[in-house]
Amino acid sequence: MLSLARTSQARAAATANAQARAVACRGVGTQAPWKHQRGESQKHRQRQPYRDSAIETEETRYKPQSRKIQAKEAAALGGPQHQTATSASRYWPKLDTPKHAKRFTYHDLDGPKENGPVKIAWTDKFLFVEDPATENGRRTLKPATLRDSCACPKCRDVSSGQKTFSSVEIPVDVGLEHVKPTKKGLEISFLNDIPRFVEDGKDKHVMLLPWESVDLSLKRKGMEDVRLPRKRSVLRRTGVVYWDREIIAQQVRRIDYAEFMKEDSEAFWDVIIDICRFGLVYLKNVPRDEESVVRITTRIANIRETFYGRTFDVRAKPNAENVAYTSGYLGLHQDLLYLDPPPMIQVLHCMDNSCAGGESLFSDGERVGRLLWPFITRHRMAPLAEHHVPYQYGKHGYHYFSSRYVLDGNASGFSSVYWSPPFQGRYLSPVKDIRQWIEPARIFASLINDKDAIHEHKMEAGDCVLFDNLRVLHGRNAFDVEGGQGARWLRGAYIAAEDFLSRAAHIPKGLAEKYRGEEAWTPGLAQNGLKRSVWYEDVVRRVRELDPGVEA
């Protein structure tokens, strides 16, 4: 009996500890930055911004916050029941600019019209910047962070651009000595600077804080808009054109290979710009040479090598390791979604296409994704952004796996589209009911496969197509090579997103904006434009067939 009692007590204690651990885990666990709520409006869990730090007196110092660990939680974690844990707070007190701070107002008359004057104030311990036109538009910048951000020739090697000092060399009591406005930004000199920068006996060390950094601090610009090479910051300059069959037929360009290959040629940048704007561009008159695809790809950036090799050949062969290496119809898809991340740019050079059939197919997947994005807050459409679709490759000694939403996004809205039915993997644990996903997925499939959405083109020997694999879906019609009546042979290569965007970030100023127009591209502008487009009414109609309660 005593043994049974002890066993019962042990079980009860274990249950209590497990419950306590669950409570503790819920208390300290992380959550996704955004989450859809079915049957109601989408709710995003926004990250809380850092509050301004300032001073009531110049002796004010930051103090870490503390939290009490509850007795049950402490016991569950195996620690003492009375404990105070300190943690670095994300919040600083919002205090006023000191009365004795030096002040001035700067207004760039030649700058963007939407940017009004900036109020600047500073003491030896803080730099205050304020946008008078914005509520709560004041930010406090700290000397140590400013000093660490200096990009002058003393602090950044002119050749490599790399830092010449370590952040740990900065004295913790570094201060501001002087702040002066200039056309390019704020010139700042420091008190108690890094000793070797003071002792070198040369010119006084002065940093330049660009106005762009001030605009970022005041949230006049978003980080994605200015930090190159991000896709959004590149597209802000080039603009984006969403297209269907009619639009792309009128606007897609076929640029001469020789012009593209010339150094400092505008034709080269036209190719980069068109990939950004349309996700699709052609080269013509490409030499029928197996190395041509290498020359074209490396003219832009390094090749993204995969398990298919540095380059690959697309032609029918027996026992093909990829459905693309057959002669059958290949539906619209994106390549290599089982890799993380998938390559961004695909280059396909046509060596031969003398057979019957084999037309290339392209559809603007991002256009459809953005058109459907406003409806994912609805219960019936939500699975497009909530259901993980498995993608898998497991042949010939290779095994890759990744899972993705059809429509991916974050607190800022739509970000990506992923669709590749031929390369879907199986559900290893088939406990999910995918019926709720199938219905909205059919709507997506119907939109990308609509005859008015597909650009069809039969490539000829000497043609090369370059397209954005993360935006434009591609496929091909079946072709017939039986009996030796013609052939179909494409040579291909990939470029990673970071390598392509690194190149696109250097599009010459003025050339990127040449086709865009005066207004910079933004995701919000794109969404509003699509909502006013001729396509939106058709999308609403199709969604209503599944969910009659949808409002336009």
C-alpha positions, 0 to 999 in steps of 0.5 A: 500500500505504501508503494502504491501511495508513493507511486500515486504521489509521484504521478501527481507531482509529475502531472503538476510539473508537466502542467507548470512546464506547459504554462512556462513554455506558453509564457516564454514561447515565440509566435509567428509574426503574423497569423490568419484567423479563419472566419474573421479579418486577418490579424497580424501580430506586429513587432513593437517598435523601439521607443525613443530614448532620451534624458530627463537629466544628463545623468539618466542611464538605462536600467534593465527591466526585471520580471518575477519568476512564479513559484510553479514556473521556477519549480518546473524549470528546476530552479529556486522558487524566489528568483528575479531575472533581469532581461534587456528591455526593448523599451526606453522612456519617452522623454523630452529634448533637454532645454539646453540642447543645441537646435536647428532646422534643415530643409532640403529644397531640392529633395523630395516634395513629400519630405518637409523640414527636419528638426535637429537637436543634440547634446553630448549624449544624444542626437534628436531628429524630428519630423514636425509633420508626423505625430510622434515623429521624433527619434533619439540616436545614440553616439555609440551606434552613430560611431559604429556606423561611420563609413568615412575612409578612415573607418571603411577601407576604400578598396574593399569597403570593409571596416577598419575597426572593431565595434568593441574598440568604441568607448562606452562613454563616447559622446557627440562633440559637434553636429553640422548639417550639409547637403549630403547629411549631418557631419558629426564629430565625437568626444572620447573617440576610438583612441587610435583615431585621435592619436594618428595626428592627421585630420580630425575624424568626422562622420557623415550621417546621410539624410537617407539614414535620418529618413529611415529613423523617422520612418519616412522610408522603410528599410526594404526601400533603401537597403540594397540589394533587396528585391523591393528596393530594386523594384522601387527603382525599376517599377513592375508591370503585371501582365497577361497574354496581350500585354506581354505580347506587346511589351516583351523585348528581344534583345540582340546577344552581341549588344547584351555582351558588350561592356558598358552597353545599355542593352545589358541593363535593359535585360536586367531591368526587364527581368525586374519589371516583367520577369521575362526577356528574350535574347536573339542571335545567340551562337549555337555553342554549348558554352553560350548559356554560361557566357550569358549567365555569368555576364550577369552573375555567378551561376547557382550550381545545383545537383543537376550540375553547373548547367543542364540540358533539357531534352527527351531521354529514356529513364529521365530523372526529371519530368522536364526531360521527357517529351510530354506536356509540362504544366506551369510550375516553378523550378526546384521548390524543394531547395531552400532557397530556390534559384531566382533566375533561369536562363534557357538557350535554345539549341534546337527546336525543329520538332512539332510542338514544344512551345514554351508557356509562361504565366505571371504567377505574382499577378495572380497571387496579388489579385487573390491576396485580399481574399485570404482572410476569408475562411474558404480562401485562407488555406492558400496562405496557411496550408504547407504544400510539400515539395520533394526530390529523392532520386539518384542519390539526392534527397531534398525537401521543403514545404511552402504556402501557395501564397506567402506573406508577412505583416506587410502583405503579400511576398511570394507565390509558390506553385509546382504541382509536378514536383510536389512530395507526398504527405509523410504523415497523411493526417491532414485533410487537404479538401479545404485547400484543394478548392481555393487551389483550383481557383489559383490554377484556373487563373494562371492557366486561363488562355488569356493569362498564358504567353506562348512562344515557340523558341528557335535555335539562337533564342534565349529566354531569361525569367524570374523563377520566383515570379513567372511560372513556366511550362511547355507543350508536348513535342514529337521527336519520334522517327527522327523528325526534328529535335528539341534541345535547350541548355539551362543555368540558374542564378541565385536571388542574392547574386542577381539582386546584387547586380540589379542594385547597380543599374545606372541612376536614371536608366532604372527609372526610365521606363517606370515613370515618376512614381516609385513602386511600392507593394501598396501601389501594386495592390491598389493598381491591381484592384482597379485592373480589368482582371479584378472583377473576374477574380471576384467572380471566381472567388464568389463561386466558392464563397458567395459572401465575398465583397468586391 
